[in-house]
Amino acid sequence: VPGGTAPGQPYPTSEESFTQFPIPGTKATTWYLAPGGALATKPPAGTHADEFTWDAGALPLQDFTGDTGSAENGLWTETPDYHWEQSPPGSAVSYLTEPLAANTTVIGAGAVNVWVRSSTPNVDLQATISEVRPDGKETFVQNGWVRADERKLDPQKSTKLEPVLSLREADVEPMPANEFVKVTIPLYYEGHAYRAGSRIRVTIAAPNGTQPIWDFEETEPAGKANVAIAYSKEDPSNLLLPVVPGVNVSSSLPPCPGLRGEPCRDYVPLSNRTATP
């Protein structure tokens, strides 16, 4: 949470310390993909699917093109000149929770667990977690990535809140043709306080467009693909986050922009394209 005399300064308005990690009392909290671009507390009745056109060129590779040092608006200044662009219609799917009833602090990894059908034997997927604020702004929080033919998890290393991909050659398996298969997108760690009244958003698309100075040199497939995401009680696609109760944070929203390393922009809704389950 930013403090100091100006947005972006590396000073907190509050601090919290813990003696263990994962933090004792952390609750694995699940929101389920639902019709109308919703993230609900229960899986939906019936079987549903949304689809998008996978296109690694839909967004610029990076969201920052300025000075990577400390020049004016440079990457290591209080006010980096981010250009976090909106996903073009049809190039992603997006799901949001209802407005949160209370401040919700997430500390740790988590995952996006989705049932995926791809028109190609392999497809790289990127999940983006963001906070849609009641003032109409959206703050970037974290990403996760997976190469779908390397989707198998390591059962010895994985936990519910921190899935670990096997990445062994023997576990590589192409996506089945015309079938949905479960794919877990592990999320990188986050430490973020979502304010009461905000909504948590997950966007699934091709990689790139959300990091300032690095991107993926190669993505698969080489061209475009059609990707569908299914969700039902039987195949409950979901967002899973480690929520830590009892963390005291200020009730006011940070400035936009204001959080270091977390670009903020105007929120623009994204309508999902319905697919045949």
C-alpha positions as CSV (number, residue, x, y, z in Angstrom):
1,V,0.0,0.0,0.0
2,P,1.7,3.3,-1.0
3,G,2.6,5.9,1.5
4,G,5.0,8.8,1.6
5,T,4.2,12.1,0.0
6,A,3.4,11.0,-3.5
7,P,2.0,7.9,-5.3
8,G,4.6,5.3,-6.2
9,Q,7.0,6.1,-3.3
10,P,8.3,2.8,-1.6
11,Y,6.7,3.5,1.7
12,P,3.7,1.7,3.2
13,T,0.7,3.1,4.9
14,S,0.5,-0.1,7.0
15,E,2.6,-3.2,7.6
16,E,2.0,-6.8,8.8
17,S,4.5,-9.4,9.8
18,F,4.2,-13.2,9.9
19,T,6.4,-15.8,11.5
20,Q,5.5,-18.6,9.0
21,F,4.8,-19.1,5.3
22,P,2.4,-20.2,4.1
23,I,0.7,-17.9,6.7
24,P,-1.2,-19.8,9.3
25,G,-5.0,-19.4,8.8
26,T,-4.7,-18.9,5.0
27,K,-7.9,-19.9,3.4
28,A,-8.1,-21.5,0.0
29,T,-10.9,-19.4,-1.6
30,T,-12.5,-20.4,-4.8
31,W,-14.6,-18.5,-7.3
32,Y,-16.2,-20.4,-10.2
33,L,-16.5,-19.4,-13.8
34,A,-20.1,-18.7,-14.6
35,P,-22.3,-17.4,-17.5
36,G,-22.2,-13.7,-18.3
37,G,-18.5,-13.4,-17.4
38,A,-19.1,-14.0,-13.7
39,L,-16.9,-15.5,-11.0
40,A,-19.4,-17.0,-8.6
41,T,-19.2,-18.7,-5.2
42,K,-20.8,-21.9,-6.5
43,P,-20.4,-23.8,-9.9
44,P,-23.2,-23.0,-12.3
45,A,-26.1,-25.3,-13.2
46,G,-25.8,-26.7,-16.7
47,T,-22.8,-26.9,-19.0
48,H,-21.4,-23.7,-20.5
49,A,-18.4,-22.6,-22.6
50,D,-16.9,-19.4,-23.9
51,E,-14.2,-19.1,-26.6
52,F,-11.6,-16.7,-27.9
53,T,-9.3,-16.4,-30.8
54,W,-5.8,-17.1,-29.6
55,D,-3.4,-14.6,-31.1
56,A,0.1,-13.8,-29.7
57,G,0.0,-10.6,-31.7
58,A,-3.2,-9.3,-30.2
59,L,-1.3,-7.0,-27.8
60,P,2.1,-5.4,-27.8
61,L,4.7,-7.8,-26.3
62,Q,5.4,-5.5,-23.4
63,D,3.5,-2.8,-21.5
64,F,6.4,-0.4,-21.1
65,T,8.6,1.2,-23.8
66,G,10.3,4.0,-21.9
67,D,13.7,4.3,-20.2
68,T,14.5,1.2,-18.1
69,G,16.6,3.3,-15.7
70,S,15.8,6.3,-13.6
71,A,15.2,9.0,-16.2
72,E,11.9,10.9,-16.2
73,N,9.0,8.4,-16.0
74,G,11.6,5.6,-16.2
75,L,11.0,2.1,-15.0
76,W,12.7,2.7,-11.6
77,T,11.0,6.0,-10.8
78,E,7.8,6.7,-8.9
79,T,5.8,7.1,-12.1
80,P,6.8,4.6,-14.8
81,D,5.1,5.3,-18.2
82,Y,3.2,2.0,-18.5
83,H,0.9,1.3,-21.5
84,W,-1.2,-1.6,-20.2
85,E,-3.5,-2.1,-23.2
86,Q,-7.0,-3.6,-23.3
87,S,-7.5,-7.0,-24.9
88,P,-9.2,-6.6,-28.3
89,P,-12.7,-8.0,-28.4
90,G,-12.6,-11.7,-29.1
91,S,-8.9,-12.2,-28.2
92,A,-9.6,-13.2,-24.5
93,V,-12.2,-14.3,-22.0
94,S,-12.8,-12.4,-18.8
95,Y,-14.6,-13.2,-15.5
96,L,-15.3,-11.0,-12.5
97,T,-16.5,-11.6,-8.9
98,E,-19.4,-9.6,-7.4
99,P,-18.2,-6.6,-5.4
100,L,-16.3,-7.8,-2.3
101,A,-18.2,-7.3,1.0
102,A,-14.9,-6.7,2.9
103,N,-11.3,-6.0,2.3
104,T,-9.7,-9.2,1.1
105,T,-5.9,-9.8,1.4
106,V,-4.3,-12.4,-0.8
107,I,-0.8,-13.6,0.0
108,G,0.8,-16.5,-1.9
109,A,0.4,-18.3,-5.2
110,G,-2.9,-19.8,-6.3
111,A,-4.1,-21.1,-9.6
112,V,-6.6,-20.8,-12.4
113,N,-8.1,-24.3,-13.1
114,V,-9.9,-24.4,-16.4
115,W,-11.3,-27.0,-18.7
116,V,-9.8,-26.2,-22.1
117,R,-10.5,-27.2,-25.7
118,S,-8.0,-26.1,-28.4
119,S,-8.0,-26.3,-32.1
120,T,-4.3,-27.0,-32.0
121,P,-2.3,-29.8,-30.3
122,N,-0.6,-27.2,-28.1
123,V,-1.4,-23.7,-26.9
124,D,0.3,-21.4,-24.5
125,L,-2.1,-19.7,-22.0
126,Q,-1.8,-16.6,-19.8
127,A,-4.0,-15.8,-16.9
128,T,-4.0,-12.2,-15.6
129,I,-5.4,-11.3,-12.2
130,S,-6.5,-7.7,-11.6
131,E,-8.6,-5.6,-9.2
132,V,-11.6,-3.8,-10.8
133,R,-12.2,-0.9,-8.4
134,P,-15.5,0.8,-7.6
135,D,-14.1,4.1,-9.0
136,G,-13.9,2.6,-12.5
137,K,-10.2,1.8,-12.5
138,E,-8.4,-1.5,-12.9
139,T,-5.1,-2.4,-11.2
140,F,-2.9,-5.2,-12.5
141,V,-2.0,-7.7,-9.8
142,Q,-0.3,-10.8,-11.2
143,N,0.1,-13.3,-14.0
144,G,0.4,-17.1,-14.5
145,W,1.3,-19.1,-17.6
146,V,1.2,-22.7,-18.8
147,R,2.1,-24.5,-22.0
148,A,-0.9,-26.8,-22.4
149,D,0.9,-29.9,-23.6
150,E,3.0,-29.6,-20.4
151,R,0.0,-29.3,-18.2
152,K,0.7,-32.3,-16.0
153,L,1.4,-31.4,-12.4
154,D,4.1,-32.9,-10.1
155,P,2.0,-34.6,-7.4
156,Q,4.9,-34.8,-5.0
157,K,5.7,-31.0,-5.1
158,S,2.2,-29.6,-5.6
159,T,-0.2,-28.3,-3.0
160,K,-3.7,-27.0,-3.5
161,L,-2.6,-23.4,-3.3
162,E,0.8,-23.9,-5.0
163,P,0.5,-26.3,-8.0
164,V,3.9,-27.2,-9.5
165,L,4.2,-28.3,-13.2
166,S,6.1,-31.5,-13.8
167,L,7.9,-30.2,-17.0
168,R,9.3,-33.7,-17.6
169,E,9.6,-34.8,-21.2
170,A,7.8,-38.1,-20.3
171,D,4.7,-36.1,-19.1
172,V,4.3,-34.0,-22.3
173,E,0.9,-34.8,-23.8
174,P,-0.8,-33.0,-26.8
175,M,-4.2,-31.4,-26.3
176,P,-6.9,-33.9,-27.4
177,A,-8.8,-33.0,-30.5
178,N,-12.3,-31.8,-30.0
179,E,-12.3,-32.5,-26.3
180,F,-12.1,-30.4,-23.1
181,V,-9.3,-31.3,-20.7
182,K,-8.4,-29.8,-17.3
183,V,-5.5,-27.4,-17.4
184,T,-4.1,-25.7,-14.3
185,I,-2.4,-22.3,-14.8
186,P,-0.2,-21.8,-11.8
187,L,-0.1,-18.2,-10.6
188,Y,3.0,-16.4,-9.5
189,Y,3.0,-15.1,-5.9
190,E,1.0,-12.0,-5.0
191,G,0.6,-9.9,-1.9
192,H,-2.4,-7.6,-2.6
193,A,-5.2,-6.1,-0.6
194,Y,-8.4,-6.0,-2.7
195,R,-10.6,-3.3,-1.2
196,A,-14.3,-3.7,-0.2
197,G,-16.4,-2.9,-3.2
198,S,-13.8,-4.0,-5.7
199,R,-14.2,-7.0,-7.9
200,I,-11.5,-9.6,-8.7
201,R,-11.0,-10.3,-12.4
202,V,-9.3,-13.1,-14.2
203,T,-8.5,-12.7,-17.9
204,I,-7.3,-15.7,-20.0
205,A,-5.6,-15.1,-23.3
206,A,-2.4,-15.7,-25.3
207,P,0.8,-14.7,-23.5
208,N,2.4,-11.2,-23.5
209,G,1.2,-7.6,-23.1
210,T,1.4,-7.4,-19.3
211,Q,5.1,-7.2,-18.3
212,P,7.3,-4.1,-18.7
213,I,10.6,-5.4,-20.1
214,W,10.3,-9.0,-20.9
215,D,8.1,-11.2,-23.1
216,F,8.1,-14.7,-24.6
217,E,10.4,-15.0,-27.6
218,E,8.4,-18.0,-28.9
219,T,4.8,-19.0,-28.3
220,E,2.7,-21.9,-29.5
221,P,1.0,-22.3,-31.9
222,A,2.8,-20.3,-34.5
223,G,-0.4,-18.9,-35.9
224,K,-3.9,-18.4,-34.5
225,A,-6.0,-20.9,-32.7
226,N,-9.6,-21.2,-31.3
227,V,-9.6,-21.9,-27.6
228,A,-12.8,-22.7,-25.6
229,I,-13.2,-22.7,-21.8
230,A,-15.9,-24.9,-20.3
231,Y,-17.5,-24.7,-16.9
232,S,-20.2,-26.7,-15.0
233,K,-20.7,-28.6,-11.8
234,E,-19.0,-31.6,-13.3
235,D,-16.1,-29.5,-14.7
236,P,-15.8,-26.6,-12.3
237,S,-13.4,-24.2,-13.9
238,N,-12.3,-21.7,-11.2
239,L,-10.0,-19.1,-9.7
240,L,-8.3,-20.3,-6.5
241,L,-6.5,-17.7,-4.3
242,P,-4.9,-17.8,-0.8
243,V,-6.9,-15.4,1.3
244,V,-5.4,-14.3,4.6
245,P,-8.0,-13.2,7.2
246,G,-7.4,-10.5,9.8
247,V,-5.0,-8.3,7.9
248,N,-5.5,-4.7,8.7
249,V,-5.3,-2.4,5.6
250,S,-6.5,1.1,5.0
251,S,-10.0,1.3,3.7
252,S,-9.2,3.9,1.1
253,L,-8.2,3.0,-2.5
254,P,-4.6,3.6,-3.5
255,P,-4.0,6.3,-6.1
256,C,-4.3,5.1,-9.7
257,P,-1.5,4.8,-10.7
258,G,0.2,4.4,-7.3
259,L,1.3,0.9,-6.5
260,R,4.8,0.0,-7.5
261,G,4.9,-2.5,-10.4
262,E,1.2,-2.6,-10.7
263,P,-0.1,-0.5,-13.7
264,C,-3.6,1.0,-13.3
265,R,-5.9,1.9,-16.1
266,D,-9.6,2.6,-16.9
267,Y,-11.7,-0.5,-16.6
268,V,-13.3,-1.6,-19.9
269,P,-15.7,-4.6,-19.9
270,L,-14.9,-7.5,-22.2
271,S,-17.9,-9.5,-23.5
272,N,-17.2,-13.2,-23.8
273,R,-18.0,-15.1,-27.0
274,T,-20.3,-18.1,-26.3
275,A,-19.1,-21.5,-27.5
276,T,-20.7,-24.9,-27.9
277,P,-19.8,-27.1,-24.9
